[in-house]
Amino acid sequence: MDTPAAYTALDALLDMRRHCRDLPASLRPVQLGQQAGRQLSRLRGRGIDFDQVRLYQPGDDIRNIDWRVTARTRKPHTKVFNEERERPVFVICEQSARLFFGTRLRFKSVLAAEAASLIAWMALAHNDRVGGMVFDDDACHEVRPRRSRRAILQLLGQLLRANHALDSDNRAGAAEPLNLALRRSREIIRPGSVLYLLCDHAAVDAVSMPLLTALASHNDVILLPLYDALEASLPSAPALEFVQGDQRLTLNTTGTALREAWAAQFLARQQAWQRLASRLHCGLQPLDTSRTAVAQLQQLLVVHARRRS
């Protein structure tokens, strides 16, 4: 087996741009409209782009009455809004110590960085404002959404710095790092955004439901938990060794009880992600280190494209 890539490179993140033509035309998930007939729409809620003020007509929403114009003219006037079509894309990407692991093509941290880069390039290719946040065990580093290559390059720079800061001596923090990112995201993300959340598969054990629910109630969220094949099933071996820094653990996995318990833990987490996605009405696509980010995200985006047809 080839040695998995432990670190990403700027060339690899920039190269994600050329794969945009291999993916469907729409990056965004669809929303079911509120009109009769369950009309498919890329939009969420009523638009907030102000258009004009006109005389009030029967049936207009009284919440949109312009009281200043009404008082000045002594005739009721209402504000008219255009449907808001711009939806910023925001990528939240984990680069913590627990992602510095992989037994197949690449480490989970590398897969996360490449997937985040691909999503960002896709958003810019479709003229969306794009930004993101890179978080580790202790801190979050954000790039505000903008419609420019400079915003993406800033995001890639944050990804590279965090990715290359990882090593085998990194120790996971006591608190769940995803909760730190979600708390910070609530302060900076504009409602109505599309959020792509790249985090470790194990994060579902301790994620804060109030924080995630609050984000999902005002944004479209796509969950992208990352895992390695070894986390799903243990091979049968008399001495399977795990190393982290100066710590070593050797397991005898020839017995079926240990392997079954290991697989059951992974399955329980998978089911927890599925329940979470169902509860929040959001997208879910687990990503594994044995396949490229392009191949796995293509599958996700093809599904969204089919829903539009």
Phi and psi restraints in degrees (value plus and minus 20) as a CYANA .aco file:
   2 ASP   PHI     -87.4   -47.4
   2 ASP   PSI     128.5   168.5
   3 THR   PHI     -88.0   -48.0
   3 THR   PSI     106.3   146.3
   4 PRO   PHI     -87.2   -47.2
   4 PRO   PSI     127.7   167.7
   5 ALA   PHI     -88.3   -48.3
   5 ALA   PSI     102.9   142.9
   6 ALA   PHI    -107.5   -67.5
   6 ALA   PSI     -45.0    -5.0
   7 TYR   PHI    -155.0  -115.0
   7 TYR   PSI     129.5   169.5
   8 THR   PHI    -109.9   -69.9
   8 THR   PSI     155.2   195.2
   9 ALA   PHI    -156.6  -116.6
   9 ALA   PSI     137.0   177.0
  10 LEU   PHI     -78.8   -38.8
  10 LEU   PSI     -60.8   -20.8
  11 ASP   PHI     -79.0   -39.0
  11 ASP   PSI     -59.5   -19.5
  12 ALA   PHI     -86.4   -46.4
  12 ALA   PSI     -59.7   -19.7
  13 LEU   PHI     -90.7   -50.7
  13 LEU   PSI     -58.6   -18.6
  14 LEU   PHI     -87.7   -47.7
  14 LEU   PSI     -53.2   -13.2
  15 ASP   PHI     -87.8   -47.8
  15 ASP   PSI     -39.5     0.5
  16 MET   PHI     -79.4   -39.4
  16 MET   PSI     -43.7    -3.7
  17 ARG   PHI     -83.1   -43.1
  17 ARG   PSI     -55.3   -15.3
  18 ARG   PHI     -93.3   -53.3
  18 ARG   PSI     -35.4     4.6
  19 HIS   PHI    -102.9   -62.9
  19 HIS   PSI     -26.6    13.4
  20 CYS   PHI     -78.0   -38.0
  20 CYS   PSI     -55.9   -15.9
  21 ARG   PHI     -90.8   -50.8
  21 ARG   PSI     -35.0     5.0
  22 ASP   PHI    -104.8   -64.8
  22 ASP   PSI     -28.7    11.3
  23 LEU   PHI    -127.3   -87.3
  23 LEU   PSI     141.7   181.7
  24 PRO   PHI     -80.5   -40.5
  24 PRO   PSI     144.2   184.2
  25 ALA   PHI     -89.6   -49.6
  25 ALA   PSI     -41.8    -1.8
  26 SER   PHI    -132.6   -92.6
  26 SER   PSI     108.3   148.3
  27 LEU   PHI    -109.8   -69.8
  27 LEU   PSI     -40.4    -0.4
  28 ARG   PHI    -109.9   -69.9
  28 ARG   PSI     126.9   166.9
  29 PRO   PHI     -94.8   -54.8
  29 PRO   PSI     138.1   178.1
  30 VAL   PHI    -112.3   -72.3
  30 VAL   PSI     137.8   177.8
  31 GLN   PHI    -142.9  -102.9
  31 GLN   PSI     125.6   165.6
  32 LEU   PHI    -100.4   -60.4
  32 LEU   PSI     103.8   143.8
  33 GLY   PHI     -89.2   -49.2
  33 GLY   PSI     147.1   187.1
  34 GLN   PHI    -111.2   -71.2
  34 GLN   PSI     -27.7    12.3
  35 GLN   PHI     -95.1   -55.1
  35 GLN   PSI     142.7   182.7
  36 ALA   PHI     -82.7   -42.7
  36 ALA   PSI     126.8   166.8
  37 GLY   PHI      73.0   113.0
  37 GLY   PSI     -16.9    23.1
  38 ARG   PHI      29.5    69.5
  38 ARG   PSI      38.0    78.0
  39 GLN   PHI     -86.2   -46.2
  39 GLN   PSI     111.8   151.8
  40 LEU   PHI     -96.4   -56.4
  40 LEU   PSI     113.9   153.9
  41 SER   PHI    -164.5  -124.5
  41 SER   PSI     128.8   168.8
  42 ARG   PHI    -105.2   -65.2
  42 ARG   PSI     -23.8    16.2
  43 LEU   PHI    -124.3   -84.3
  43 LEU   PSI     141.9   181.9
  44 ARG   PHI    -153.9  -113.9
  44 ARG   PSI     101.9   141.9
  45 GLY   PHI      56.2    96.2
  45 GLY   PSI    -196.7  -156.7
  46 ARG   PHI    -103.3   -63.3
  46 ARG   PSI     130.8   170.8
  47 GLY   PHI     -86.4   -46.4
  47 GLY   PSI     135.9   175.9
  48 ILE   PHI    -142.9  -102.9
  48 ILE   PSI     -10.9    29.1
  49 ASP   PHI    -101.6   -61.6
  49 ASP   PSI      93.3   133.3
  50 PHE   PHI     -88.1   -48.1
  50 PHE   PSI     116.8   156.8
  51 ASP   PHI    -132.3   -92.3
  51 ASP   PSI     -78.8   -38.8
  52 GLN   PHI    -183.6  -143.6
  52 GLN   PSI     154.0   194.0
  53 VAL   PHI    -134.9   -94.9
  53 VAL   PSI     113.8   153.8
  54 ARG   PHI    -158.6  -118.6
  54 ARG   PSI     150.6   190.6
  55 LEU   PHI     -81.1   -41.1
  55 LEU   PSI     121.6   161.6
  56 TYR   PHI     -84.2   -44.2
  56 TYR   PSI     117.7   157.7
  57 GLN   PHI    -143.1  -103.1
  57 GLN   PSI     128.1   168.1
  58 PRO   PHI     -74.5   -34.5
  58 PRO   PSI     112.5   152.5
  59 GLY   PHI      81.1   121.1
  59 GLY   PSI     -35.3     4.7
  60 ASP   PHI     -87.4   -47.4
  60 ASP   PSI     129.3   169.3
  61 ASP   PHI     -91.0   -51.0
  61 ASP   PSI     101.9   141.9
  62 ILE   PHI     -87.4   -47.4
  62 ILE   PSI     -37.6     2.4
  63 ARG   PHI     -89.0   -49.0
  63 ARG   PSI     -36.4     3.6
  64 ASN   PHI    -118.1   -78.1
  64 ASN   PSI     -12.3    27.7
  65 ILE   PHI     -83.2   -43.2
  65 ILE   PSI     112.7   152.7
  66 ASP   PHI    -110.3   -70.3
  66 ASP   PSI      81.2   121.2
  67 TRP   PHI     -92.0   -52.0
  67 TRP   PSI     -48.6    -8.6
  68 ARG   PHI     -87.4   -47.4
  68 ARG   PSI     -67.5   -27.5
  69 VAL   PHI     -86.4   -46.4
  69 VAL   PSI     -58.2   -18.2
  70 THR   PHI     -81.5   -41.5
  70 THR   PSI     -63.2   -23.2
  71 ALA   PHI     -87.8   -47.8
  71 ALA   PSI     -56.6   -16.6
  72 ARG   PHI     -91.9   -51.9
  72 ARG   PSI     -60.5   -20.5
  73 THR   PHI    -114.1   -74.1
  73 THR   PSI     -33.2     6.8
  74 ARG   PHI      42.8    82.8
  74 ARG   PSI       1.0    41.0
  75 LYS   PHI    -151.6  -111.6
  75 LYS   PSI     118.6   158.6
  76 PRO   PHI     -86.5   -46.5
  76 PRO   PSI     108.1   148.1
  77 HIS   PHI    -142.5  -102.5
  77 HIS   PSI     131.2   171.2
  78 THR   PHI    -147.1  -107.1
  78 THR   PSI     130.2   170.2
  79 LYS   PHI    -102.2   -62.2
  79 LYS   PSI     122.4   162.4
  80 VAL   PHI    -134.7   -94.7
  80 VAL   PSI     114.4   154.4
  81 PHE   PHI    -136.6   -96.6
  81 PHE   PSI     123.1   163.1
  82 ASN   PHI    -105.8   -65.8
  82 ASN   PSI     132.8   172.8
  83 GLU   PHI     -84.5   -44.5
  83 GLU   PSI     106.9   146.9
  84 GLU   PHI     -98.6   -58.6
  84 GLU   PSI     101.2   141.2
  85 ARG   PHI    -127.0   -87.0
  85 ARG   PSI     -36.4     3.6
  86 GLU   PHI    -105.6   -65.6
  86 GLU   PSI     108.2   148.2
  87 ARG   PHI    -151.5  -111.5
  87 ARG   PSI      86.5   126.5
  88 PRO   PHI     -79.3   -39.3
  88 PRO   PSI     125.0   165.0
  89 VAL   PHI    -124.9   -84.9
  89 VAL   PSI     108.2   148.2
  90 PHE   PHI    -147.0  -107.0
  90 PHE   PSI     105.2   145.2
  91 VAL   PHI    -127.2   -87.2
  91 VAL   PSI      98.9   138.9
  92 ILE   PHI    -124.4   -84.4
  92 ILE   PSI      95.7   135.7
  93 CYS   PHI    -145.3  -105.3
  93 CYS   PSI     106.4   146.4
  94 GLU   PHI    -104.3   -64.3
  94 GLU   PSI     120.4   160.4
  95 GLN   PHI    -160.4  -120.4
  95 GLN   PSI      34.7    74.7
  96 SER   PHI    -115.3   -75.3
  96 SER   PSI     155.7   195.7
  97 ALA   PHI     -81.1   -41.1
  97 ALA   PSI     -53.6   -13.6
  98 ARG   PHI     -91.4   -51.4
  98 ARG   PSI     -35.6     4.4
  99 LEU   PHI    -106.7   -66.7
  99 LEU   PSI     -27.3    12.7
 100 PHE   PHI    -102.1   -62.1
 100 PHE   PSI      47.7    87.7
 101 PHE   PHI    -180.3  -140.3
 101 PHE   PSI     123.1   163.1
 102 GLY   PHI    -198.8  -158.8
 102 GLY   PSI     125.9   165.9
 103 THR   PHI    -143.3  -103.3
 103 THR   PSI     -20.3    19.7
 104 ARG   PHI    -134.3   -94.3
 104 ARG   PSI    -143.0  -103.0
 105 LEU   PHI     -90.4   -50.4
 105 LEU   PSI     -57.0   -17.0
 106 ARG   PHI    -175.5  -135.5
 106 ARG   PSI     142.1   182.1
 107 PHE   PHI     -90.7   -50.7
 107 PHE   PSI     139.2   179.2
 108 LYS   PHI     -81.7   -41.7
 108 LYS   PSI     -56.2   -16.2
 109 SER   PHI     -83.7   -43.7
 109 SER   PSI     -56.1   -16.1
 110 VAL   PHI     -89.9   -49.9
 110 VAL   PSI     -64.3   -24.3
 111 LEU   PHI     -80.1   -40.1
 111 LEU   PSI     -60.9   -20.9
 112 ALA   PHI     -82.7   -42.7
 112 ALA   PSI     -64.9   -24.9
 113 ALA   PHI     -84.2   -44.2
 113 ALA   PSI     -62.1   -22.1
 114 GLU   PHI     -89.7   -49.7
 114 GLU   PSI     -57.7   -17.7
 115 ALA   PHI     -86.0   -46.0
 115 ALA   PSI     -62.1   -22.1
 116 ALA   PHI     -81.6   -41.6
 116 ALA   PSI     -61.5   -21.5
 117 SER   PHI     -83.6   -43.6
 117 SER   PSI     -64.3   -24.3
 118 LEU   PHI     -81.6   -41.6
 118 LEU   PSI     -64.5   -24.5
 119 ILE   PHI     -81.9   -41.9
 119 ILE   PSI     -62.0   -22.0
 120 ALA   PHI     -83.6   -43.6
 120 ALA   PSI     -64.9   -24.9
 121 TRP   PHI     -84.1   -44.1
 121 TRP   PSI     -58.5   -18.5
 122 MET   PHI     -82.7   -42.7
 122 MET   PSI     -62.6   -22.6
 123 ALA   PHI     -81.4   -41.4
 123 ALA   PSI     -65.4   -25.4
 124 LEU   PHI     -86.2   -46.2
 124 LEU   PSI     -56.0   -16.0
 125 ALA   PHI     -82.1   -42.1
 125 ALA   PSI     -45.2    -5.2
 126 HIS   PHI    -125.6   -85.6
 126 HIS   PSI       3.3    43.3
 127 ASN   PHI      44.3    84.3
 127 ASN   PSI       8.5    48.5
 128 ASP   PHI    -112.8   -72.8
 128 ASP   PSI     131.2   171.2
 129 ARG   PHI     -93.7   -53.7
 129 ARG   PSI     116.7   156.7
 130 VAL   PHI    -152.2  -112.2
 130 VAL   PSI     118.7   158.7
 131 GLY   PHI    -168.8  -128.8
 131 GLY   PSI    -192.6  -152.6
 132 GLY   PHI    -196.6  -156.6
 132 GLY   PSI     158.5   198.5
 133 MET   PHI    -161.4  -121.4
 133 MET   PSI     114.2   154.2
 134 VAL   PHI    -133.5   -93.5
 134 VAL   PSI     105.8   145.8
 135 PHE   PHI    -149.3  -109.3
 135 PHE   PSI     127.2   167.2
 136 ASP   PHI    -141.4  -101.4
 136 ASP   PSI    -174.1  -134.1
 137 ASP   PHI     -91.7   -51.7
 137 ASP   PSI     -39.8     0.2
 138 ASP   PHI    -146.2  -106.2
 138 ASP   PSI     -40.1    -0.1
 139 ALA   PHI    -168.9  -128.9
 139 ALA   PSI     141.6   181.6
 140 CYS   PHI    -142.8  -102.8
 140 CYS   PSI     121.8   161.8
 141 HIS   PHI    -150.4  -110.4
 141 HIS   PSI      96.3   136.3
 142 GLU   PHI    -132.1   -92.1
 142 GLU   PSI     135.8   175.8
 143 VAL   PHI    -144.3  -104.3
 143 VAL   PSI      98.4   138.4
 144 ARG   PHI     -86.2   -46.2
 144 ARG   PSI     123.5   163.5
 145 PRO   PHI     -81.9   -41.9
 145 PRO   PSI     109.2   149.2
 146 ARG   PHI    -165.9  -125.9
 146 ARG   PSI     136.7   176.7
 147 ARG   PHI    -115.6   -75.6
 147 ARG   PSI      54.5    94.5
 148 SER   PHI    -180.7  -140.7
 148 SER   PSI     134.5   174.5
 149 ARG   PHI     -87.0   -47.0
 149 ARG   PSI     -48.3    -8.3
 150 ARG   PHI     -83.0   -43.0
 150 ARG   PSI     -57.8   -17.8
 151 ALA   PHI     -82.9   -42.9
 151 ALA   PSI     -62.5   -22.5
 152 ILE   PHI     -86.6   -46.6
 152 ILE   PSI     -62.2   -22.2
 153 LEU   PHI     -83.4   -43.4
 153 LEU   PSI     -55.7   -15.7
 154 GLN   PHI     -84.9   -44.9
 154 GLN   PSI     -60.5   -20.5
 155 LEU   PHI     -85.2   -45.2
 155 LEU   PSI     -62.1   -22.1
 156 LEU   PHI     -83.8   -43.8
 156 LEU   PSI     -57.2   -17.2
 157 GLY   PHI     -81.8   -41.8
 157 GLY   PSI     -62.0   -22.0
 158 GLN   PHI     -84.2   -44.2
 158 GLN   PSI     -60.7   -20.7
 159 LEU   PHI     -81.7   -41.7
 159 LEU   PSI     -65.6   -25.6
 160 LEU   PHI     -83.0   -43.0
 160 LEU   PSI     -65.4   -25.4
 161 ARG   PHI     -81.9   -41.9
 161 ARG   PSI     -65.5   -25.5
 162 ALA   PHI     -88.2   -48.2
 162 ALA   PSI     -58.9   -18.9
 163 ASN   PHI     -85.7   -45.7
 163 ASN   PSI     -63.5   -23.5
 164 HIS   PHI     -99.9   -59.9
 164 HIS   PSI     -29.2    10.8
 165 ALA   PHI    -101.8   -61.8
 165 ALA   PSI     -32.9     7.1
 166 LEU   PHI     -97.3   -57.3
 166 LEU   PSI     122.0   162.0
 167 ASP   PHI    -174.9  -134.9
 167 ASP   PSI     156.6   196.6
 168 SER   PHI     -88.8   -48.8
 168 SER   PSI     -32.8     7.2
 169 ASP   PHI    -108.8   -68.8
 169 ASP   PSI     -29.1    10.9
 170 ASN   PHI     -81.9   -41.9
 170 ASN   PSI     117.0   157.0
 171 ARG   PHI    -134.8   -94.8
 171 ARG   PSI     115.7   155.7
 172 ALA   PHI     -85.9   -45.9
 172 ALA   PSI     122.7   162.7
 173 GLY   PHI     -93.8   -53.8
 173 GLY   PSI     148.9   188.9
 174 ALA   PHI     -94.3   -54.3
 174 ALA   PSI     -54.9   -14.9
 175 ALA   PHI    -109.0   -69.0
 175 ALA   PSI     137.7   177.7
 176 GLU   PHI     -92.5   -52.5
 176 GLU   PSI      95.0   135.0
 177 PRO   PHI     -84.4   -44.4
 177 PRO   PSI     -47.7    -7.7
 178 LEU   PHI     -82.4   -42.4
 178 LEU   PSI     -55.6   -15.6
 179 ASN   PHI     -85.0   -45.0
 179 ASN   PSI     -56.5   -16.5
 180 LEU   PHI     -80.0   -40.0
 180 LEU   PSI     -63.8   -23.8
 181 ALA   PHI     -87.2   -47.2
 181 ALA   PSI     -61.0   -21.0
 182 LEU   PHI     -85.0   -45.0
 182 LEU   PSI     -60.3   -20.3
 183 ARG   PHI     -83.5   -43.5
 183 ARG   PSI     -63.1   -23.1
 184 ARG   PHI     -89.3   -49.3
 184 ARG   PSI     -56.2   -16.2
 185 SER   PHI     -81.9   -41.9
 185 SER   PSI     -58.0   -18.0
 186 ARG   PHI     -80.3   -40.3
 186 ARG   PSI     -45.8    -5.8
 187 GLU   PHI    -102.7   -62.7
 187 GLU   PSI     -43.0    -3.0
 188 ILE   PHI    -140.1  -100.1
 188 ILE   PSI     -36.6     3.4
 189 ILE   PHI    -107.0   -67.0
 189 ILE   PSI     110.5   150.5
 190 ARG   PHI     -94.8   -54.8
 190 ARG   PSI     112.1   152.1
 191 PRO   PHI     -76.1   -36.1
 191 PRO   PSI     123.0   163.0
 192 GLY   PHI      74.4   114.4
 192 GLY   PSI     -13.1    26.9
 193 SER   PHI    -103.4   -63.4
 193 SER   PSI     145.9   185.9
 194 VAL   PHI    -125.2   -85.2
 194 VAL   PSI      99.9   139.9
 195 LEU   PHI    -129.2   -89.2
 195 LEU   PSI     107.2   147.2
 196 TYR   PHI    -127.8   -87.8
 196 TYR   PSI      98.5   138.5
 197 LEU   PHI    -129.5   -89.5
 197 LEU   PSI      89.0   129.0
 198 LEU   PHI    -124.0   -84.0
 198 LEU   PSI      93.5   133.5
 199 CYS   PHI    -168.6  -128.6
 199 CYS   PSI     150.7   190.7
 200 ASP   PHI     -88.8   -48.8
 200 ASP   PSI     126.8   166.8
 201 HIS   PHI     -79.2   -39.2
 201 HIS   PSI     -51.6   -11.6
 202 ALA   PHI     -97.1   -57.1
 202 ALA   PSI     -28.9    11.1
 203 ALA   PHI     -82.2   -42.2
 203 ALA   PSI     -43.7    -3.7
 204 VAL   PHI     -84.0   -44.0
 204 VAL   PSI     -40.2    -0.2
 205 ASP   PHI     -87.2   -47.2
 205 ASP   PSI     -50.8   -10.8
 206 ALA   PHI    -151.8  -111.8
 206 ALA   PSI      -7.5    32.5
 207 VAL   PHI     -86.2   -46.2
 207 VAL   PSI     123.4   163.4
 208 SER   PHI    -100.3   -60.3
 208 SER   PSI      92.2   132.2
 209 MET   PHI     -84.0   -44.0
 209 MET   PSI     -61.3   -21.3
 210 PRO   PHI     -78.7   -38.7
 210 PRO   PSI     -60.8   -20.8
 211 LEU   PHI     -86.1   -46.1
 211 LEU   PSI     -66.1   -26.1
 212 LEU   PHI     -88.6   -48.6
 212 LEU   PSI     -58.8   -18.8
 213 THR   PHI     -84.2   -44.2
 213 THR   PSI     -60.3   -20.3
 214 ALA   PHI     -82.4   -42.4
 214 ALA   PSI     -60.9   -20.9
 215 LEU   PHI     -88.0   -48.0
 215 LEU   PSI     -63.2   -23.2
 216 ALA   PHI     -89.7   -49.7
 216 ALA   PSI     -43.1    -3.1
 217 SER   PHI     -92.5   -52.5
 217 SER   PSI     -41.3    -1.3
 218 HIS   PHI    -141.0  -101.0
 218 HIS   PSI     -17.7    22.3
 219 ASN   PHI    -163.3  -123.3
 219 ASN   PSI     143.3   183.3
 220 ASP   PHI    -112.0   -72.0
 220 ASP   PSI     103.3   143.3
 221 VAL   PHI    -134.3   -94.3
 221 VAL   PSI     113.3   153.3
 222 ILE   PHI    -138.3   -98.3
 222 ILE   PSI      98.4   138.4
 223 LEU   PHI    -109.6   -69.6
 223 LEU   PSI     107.6   147.6
 224 LEU   PHI    -148.6  -108.6
 224 LEU   PSI      54.5    94.5
 225 PRO   PHI     -93.9   -53.9
 225 PRO   PSI     120.7   160.7
 226 LEU   PHI    -128.3   -88.3
 226 LEU   PSI     119.9   159.9
 227 TYR   PHI    -168.2  -128.2
 227 TYR   PSI     143.8   183.8
 228 ASP   PHI    -132.1   -92.1
 228 ASP   PSI     132.9   172.9
 229 ALA   PHI     -78.0   -38.0
 229 ALA   PSI     -53.1   -13.1
 230 LEU   PHI     -86.5   -46.5
 230 LEU   PSI     -46.1    -6.1
 231 GLU   PHI     -94.1   -54.1
 231 GLU   PSI     -42.1    -2.1
 232 ALA   PHI    -105.0   -65.0
 232 ALA   PSI     -56.4   -16.4
 233 SER   PHI    -174.8  -134.8
 233 SER   PSI     120.2   160.2
 234 LEU   PHI    -111.3   -71.3
 234 LEU   PSI     118.0   158.0
 235 PRO   PHI     -94.8   -54.8
 235 PRO   PSI     138.5   178.5
 236 SER   PHI    -104.6   -64.6
 236 SER   PSI      94.3   134.3
 237 ALA   PHI    -169.8  -129.8
 237 ALA   PSI     122.1   162.1
 238 PRO   PHI     -91.3   -51.3
 238 PRO   PSI     -42.9    -2.9
 239 ALA   PHI    -169.0  -129.0
 239 ALA   PSI      66.2   106.2
 240 LEU   PHI    -115.6   -75.6
 240 LEU   PSI      97.0   137.0
 241 GLU   PHI    -125.4   -85.4
 241 GLU   PSI     112.8   152.8
 242 PHE   PHI    -133.8   -93.8
 242 PHE   PSI     115.5   155.5
 243 VAL   PHI    -149.7  -109.7
 243 VAL   PSI     112.7   152.7
 244 GLN   PHI    -161.4  -121.4
 244 GLN   PSI      89.4   129.4
 245 GLY   PHI      42.0    82.0
 245 GLY   PSI    -144.1  -104.1
 246 ASP   PHI    -116.3   -76.3
 246 ASP   PSI     -11.4    28.6
 247 GLN   PHI    -118.6   -78.6
 247 GLN   PSI     117.4   157.4
 248 ARG   PHI    -152.7  -112.7
 248 ARG   PSI     121.3   161.3
 249 LEU   PHI    -155.4  -115.4
 249 LEU   PSI     105.5   145.5
 250 THR   PHI    -134.5   -94.5
 250 THR   PSI     107.2   147.2
 251 LEU   PHI    -138.5   -98.5
 251 LEU   PSI     121.2   161.2
 252 ASN   PHI    -115.9   -75.9
 252 ASN   PSI      87.7   127.7
 253 THR   PHI    -125.2   -85.2
 253 THR   PSI       0.1    40.1
 254 THR   PHI     -94.1   -54.1
 254 THR   PSI     -43.3    -3.3
 255 GLY   PHI     -97.2   -57.2
 255 GLY   PSI     121.2   161.2
 256 THR   PHI     -92.7   -52.7
 256 THR   PSI     -48.0    -8.0
 257 ALA   PHI     -80.9   -40.9
 257 ALA   PSI     -65.7   -25.7
 258 LEU   PHI     -84.7   -44.7
 258 LEU   PSI     -64.8   -24.8
 259 ARG   PHI     -85.1   -45.1
 259 ARG   PSI     -58.4   -18.4
 260 GLU   PHI     -87.6   -47.6
 260 GLU   PSI     -60.3   -20.3
 261 ALA   PHI     -84.7   -44.7
 261 ALA   PSI     -60.4   -20.4
 262 TRP   PHI     -81.6   -41.6
 262 TRP   PSI     -68.2   -28.2
 263 ALA   PHI     -85.4   -45.4
 263 ALA   PSI     -56.5   -16.5
 264 ALA   PHI     -85.2   -45.2
 264 ALA   PSI     -56.6   -16.6
 265 GLN   PHI     -84.1   -44.1
 265 GLN   PSI     -62.7   -22.7
 266 PHE   PHI     -85.7   -45.7
 266 PHE   PSI     -62.6   -22.6
 267 LEU   PHI     -82.6   -42.6
 267 LEU   PSI     -59.1   -19.1
 268 ALA   PHI     -82.1   -42.1
 268 ALA   PSI     -59.1   -19.1
 269 ARG   PHI     -88.8   -48.8
 269 ARG   PSI     -59.9   -19.9
 270 GLN   PHI     -78.3   -38.3
 270 GLN   PSI     -65.5   -25.5
 271 GLN   PHI     -86.0   -46.0
 271 GLN   PSI     -54.5   -14.5
 272 ALA   PHI     -85.2   -45.2
 272 ALA   PSI     -60.2   -20.2
 273 TRP   PHI     -83.0   -43.0
 273 TRP   PSI     -61.0   -21.0
 274 GLN   PHI     -84.8   -44.8
 274 GLN   PSI     -61.4   -21.4
 275 ARG   PHI     -84.6   -44.6
 275 ARG   PSI     -59.8   -19.8
 276 LEU   PHI     -83.2   -43.2
 276 LEU   PSI     -66.2   -26.2
 277 ALA   PHI     -82.4   -42.4
 277 ALA   PSI     -59.2   -19.2
 278 SER   PHI     -87.3   -47.3
 278 SER   PSI     -61.0   -21.0
 279 ARG   PHI     -86.0   -46.0
 279 ARG   PSI     -58.4   -18.4
 280 LEU   PHI    -111.0   -71.0
 280 LEU   PSI     -25.3    14.7
 281 HIS   PHI      36.3    76.3
 281 HIS   PSI      28.3    68.3
 282 CYS   PHI    -145.1  -105.1
 282 CYS   PSI     148.7   188.7
 283 GLY   PHI     -97.7   -57.7
 283 GLY   PSI     134.4   174.4
 284 LEU   PHI    -163.6  -123.6
 284 LEU   PSI     107.7   147.7
 285 GLN   PHI    -166.2  -126.2
 285 GLN   PSI      75.7   115.7
 286 PRO   PHI     -82.3   -42.3
 286 PRO   PSI     122.1   162.1
 287 LEU   PHI    -137.5   -97.5
 287 LEU   PSI     112.4   152.4
 288 ASP   PHI    -137.8   -97.8
 288 ASP   PSI     135.4   175.4
 289 THR   PHI     -95.9   -55.9
 289 THR   PSI     -23.9    16.1
 290 SER   PHI    -106.7   -66.7
 290 SER   PSI     -26.0    14.0
 291 ARG   PHI    -151.2  -111.2
 291 ARG   PSI     136.6   176.6
 292 THR   PHI     -93.9   -53.9
 292 THR   PSI     138.2   178.2
 293 ALA   PHI     -81.8   -41.8
 293 ALA   PSI     -58.9   -18.9
 294 VAL   PHI     -80.9   -40.9
 294 VAL   PSI     -68.3   -28.3
 295 ALA   PHI     -81.9   -41.9
 295 ALA   PSI     -59.9   -19.9
 296 GLN   PHI     -98.6   -58.6
 296 GLN   PSI     -58.4   -18.4
 297 LEU   PHI     -92.8   -52.8
 297 LEU   PSI     -49.3    -9.3
 298 GLN   PHI     -80.5   -40.5
 298 GLN   PSI     -62.2   -22.2
 299 GLN   PHI     -81.0   -41.0
 299 GLN   PSI     -63.7   -23.7
 300 LEU   PHI     -82.5   -42.5
 300 LEU   PSI     -66.9   -26.9
 301 LEU   PHI     -93.2   -53.2
 301 LEU   PSI     -49.1    -9.1
 302 VAL   PHI     -83.5   -43.5
 302 VAL   PSI     -60.2   -20.2
 303 VAL   PHI     -80.7   -40.7
 303 VAL   PSI     -64.2   -24.2
 304 HIS   PHI     -84.6   -44.6
 304 HIS   PSI     -58.5   -18.5
 305 ALA   PHI     -84.8   -44.8
 305 ALA   PSI     -58.0   -18.0
 306 ARG   PHI     -86.1   -46.1
 306 ARG   PSI     -54.3   -14.3
 307 ARG   PHI     -86.6   -46.6
 307 ARG   PSI     -43.8    -3.8
 308 ARG   PHI     -98.1   -58.1
 308 ARG   PSI     -41.9    -1.9
